[in-house]
Structures are given as structure tokens and as C-alpha cells.
Amino acid sequence: WLKLGNGATWRILLLLTVGVMAMLVFPCMSLLLSLAASYPSSMSCDFACMANYGPGASFGYMGIANVGASSGATCAIATDVPTEGFTGGSSYTITVTSTTALAQKLTCSSGDIGGSTEVNTGSKVTSQTYTWTAPSCDSSSSASFRALCGAGGSIDEMWYAEEVSVSCAATTTGTSTSGDTTTVTHTVTGTSTVTEDDTGTMNGAKTLTCWGIGMAIYSWLF
């Protein structure tokens, strides 16, 4: 075949090279795609959607038929939100752990994790921390977290983390109002009556009798 023209020879060499590269590259690409498809990140599922994948539920993604029948250490969520609750706009750490190295999907009902309510790991881990920013806070504010831990392929497992909820820190404000009235009697050269409420505001007027004034003048003169 080398007796062919130079142009034909180079075309054959080029075709052979392309064929060899295809044989090497395509299997590698298929492997990478299969690995990506075997992680929870391959499925789009927000906080509401995650409610469908509790322990024992049908799954159907990544070649996994069902979610594991139990919850616990196989996939768990922990937070550093104080027991008294979160403060609106503050950042807290959410940690997802598993007993074996698995990929993760974490979702939140409010607030955000890195600007989103749904995040994934791109590899298998036994522990991953995320930064959650709390939503604005009032007496009814709360947030919940749901997570999946799993991988397809040779692992072929999916586990649901028990939901964790946190609430806004309670703030107490109030005004004390009282209608009680305290009467205090002061005597100044006669009779003086002052009515005062419990805030110390004067509500009455002093009363001086003409008799008292007259007696004081008489005593001074005589």
C-alpha cells in the first residue's frame, strides 16, 4: 500500500490514527459518564422532591431500585445551629456523614447553601461540610434539611438521611401597662393632695385651704 501516492498514504495513516484514538478515548469517556451518572448529582431533586425517597422507597436512578430500608449512621445530617435557634442572615455549618464513602445530595427548605437550595458532592466521601445562610428571622421562621448518600455501579447503594429541622431564635418584646393608680397625700401648711399613677406622672393638683393660710399669717403677726 506504500506504493500508493503520497497523498493517499497520508490519508490512510490519518484514518488509522483516528481509529486508534477512538478506540482509546470512547471507552474512557463512557467510563467517566457512567461514574457521573452513578452519583446523586445525576438527578435533579429539590427539597420537596426528596420527600419521595425515604427509607425503603422506590428509587430507580443510577441503576438502584430502592433506597435503603433504614436511616441512621448510613447517612446523617448534623448542624451547629444553637439550641435556642438561628439568627437571620447568619451562616452555620451543615455536616453530612456516612459510614462508607458515598456521594451526597443535600437540600434545604429555606435559606441557601452557597447560593442554592440543592448541592452535591462530585466524589465519594464519608463526611462533607456545607455553609448554610439562614433566612430572615421572625417568630414563625424555620428551616429543614434532607440528604441522600449513595453511589451506583459496584456500590449500588442509596441511603436517606433523617430530616433535621431548626427554628429561628425567639425574641421577646413587650410593653407593661397598668391602670392602677396610687394616691399619695402630702401636707404643706394645710392640706395638699397629689394623685400619682404608677409611672410617677402627676395626675392631681395641690389644694391649699384659705383657713390654713390665714392661720399661718395670724401666727406670724401675733
Disulfide bonds with the S-S distance in Angstrom:
Cys45-Cys49 1.94
Cys75-Cys149 2.08
Cys137-Cys168 1.45
